[in-house]
Amino acid sequence: MKNISILWVDDEINFLKPHILFLQEKGYQVETANNGDDGIKLIDKNNYDLVFLDEQMPGLSGIEVLEIIKNRHPNLPVVMITKSEEENIMEEAIGSKIADYLIKPVNPNQILLSIKKSIDHRKLISEKSSSVYQQEFRKISMTLSDRPDNINWKELYRQLVYWELELTETGNEEMQNILQMQKDEANLLFGKYISSNYIKWIKSPDASTPTFSHTLVKRKVAELVNDNQPLFFVVIDNLRYDQWSLLKPILLQYFTIEDDDLYFSILPTSTQYARNALFSGLMPSEIERKYPKLWMNELDEGSKNQHEEEFFSDHLHRLGKPGKFSFNKILNLNAGKQLASSINNLIKNPVNTIVYNFVDMLSHARTEMEIIRELAEDDAAYRSLTMSWFQHSPLLDIFKQLSEKKVRVVITTDHGSIRVQNAVRVVGDKETSSNLRYKMGRSLDFNHKNLFVINNPKDAFLPMQNVSSRYIFASGYDYLVYPNNYNHFAQYYKNTLQHGGISLEEMLIPVITMTSK
């Protein structure tokens, strides 16, 4: 193993020679200092992996030395050793971010365990996680080969996300690569599963049909509407399940989670289709038929989501839930702050809907802005960026305020996104839609076996620009590129976040019910 370098600072260092010899026999390199000043000089001069620090020393006390160390070397682990068990001393040391705390007299095994906890902690966790994942790998592979149904797919995706977060934390690249291969296989099979079942689910739903965008409010939201407890329905645009998994521990400080589920976005998994379906309770072609002046087709200019409030109001009435409600769409920081300042007024309404459009803007900026490409170069960085935004956002302030009131909160999203890798050549005329994960048009030409083709859009309740329109959907990590300047666009969009197609990340999305504690 690498020689671990330890500095032990104690004014009675001569009495600790047996412990130091014990550590040296275990392969650790130990240097000593008998006062705080000398200890600080050695720390400034040398690179130590760990410091043992006596709390009670003449001259600079251990607490004072600790403060200096943390100012100059914030990442250096320090183990505080003291004769005192006074609570205020412990709190002061722990508040200064010590790695561990030992009470004299210490024995060799205590010291060894403290080193393991402080230095080998990450390695031990990595080894344990890798070992457990190797066992789970076989179980997941068996489930994938056993024709999973929609309930199995939700659980499989939960497991894959869990292990993605665990292995990212440990930094074990070999295991991460194995997991990525398993995710690749899962997305390939999921694409085939959706292609085989989607039309049947949409045309002839039965008790086994999963919850989709247009049935979510009926199945998950409407039953929670009552006059005794205000409901806040929060839609965070383009929130993936792995991102939710990082936000969840923050919200658990303030709320009790009653239900943590996944549901299926409709196709296309894009805002125009999925979010309008979510709020209206209708499939896209049904929206077009019922609201011919409000629905906008692919080639129409202007916002495709201008009428969500009207759709939602009609939807609630059809479900027998009329009454006063608010609808708040947050597109920038100031709008978020204004909403946070008006929570007390919203509490009076039985239903309050909040559409928060930050994560979607972040995913688009990942494509369009070089600096965001660098900040979110992989999924781990993308999650981290989302987490950082949330921790400093008005949305968290809104949740904190709601946690202090007797309310119920439903958090969900309209679709997720996937980091695309494989360019697929598609030919279309000038009226073909521009999305990289699906195309709608009448003159589509392609040669790729993993595309899901809907020749008759009526079967999937999708609008038709003309009588010969059809839809094609990319699955897995594919994205659709036209032949014109193909190499340029294939390279430009590679490794960008896209939505509209078929993948676990885009289609299996979170819906959570919480109550204030």
Sequence and secondary structure as in RCSB ss.txt:
>XXXX:A:sequence
MKNISILWVDDEINFLKPHILFLQEKGYQVETANNGDDGIKLIDKNNYDLVFLDEQMPGLSGIEVLEIIKNRHPN
LPVVMITKSEEENIMEEAIGSKIADYLIKPVNPNQILLSIKKSIDHRKLISEKSSSVYQQEFRKISMTLSDRPDN
INWKELYRQLVYWELELTETGNEEMQNILQMQKDEANLLFGKYISSNYIKWIKSPDASTPTFSHTLVKRKVAELV
NDNQPLFFVVIDNLRYDQWSLLKPILLQYFTIEDDDLYFSILPTSTQYARNALFSGLMPSEIERKYPKLWMNELD
EGSKNQHEEEFFSDHLHRLGKPGKFSFNKILNLNAGKQLASSINNLIKNPVNTIVYNFVDMLSHARTEMEIIREL
AEDDAAYRSLTMSWFQHSPLLDIFKQLSEKKVRVVITTDHGSIRVQNAVRVVGDKETSSNLRYKMGRSLDFNHKN
LFVINNPKDAFLPMQNVSSRYIFASGYDYLVYPNNYNHFAQYYKNTLQHGGISLEEMLIPVITMTSK
>XXXX:A:secstr
    EEEEE TTGGGGHHHHHHHHHTT EEEEESSHHHHHHHHHHS  SEEEEESS SSS HHHHHHHHHHH TT
S EEEEES   HHHHHHHHHTT SEEEESS  HHHHHHHHHHHTSHHHHHHHHHHHHHHHHHHHHHHHHTT   H
HHHHHHHHHHHHHHHHHHHHT HHHHHHHHHHHHHHHHHHHHHHHHHHHHHHHS  TTS  BHHHHIIIIIGGG 
 SSS EEEEEETT  HHHHHHHHHHHTTTEEEEEEEEEE  SS SHHHHHHHHHHSS HHHHHHH TTT   TTS
 S S S HHHHHHHHHHHTT  S EEEEEE SHHHHHHHHTTHHHHTTSSEEEEEE SHHHHHHHHHH HHHHHH
TSSHHHHHHHHHHHHHTSHHHHHHHHHHTSS EEEEE S   EE  EEEEEE  TTS   SSEEEESS EE  TT
 EEES GGGGT   SSTT EEEE BTTEEEE STTHHHHHHHHTT EE SSB HHHHEEEEEEEEE 
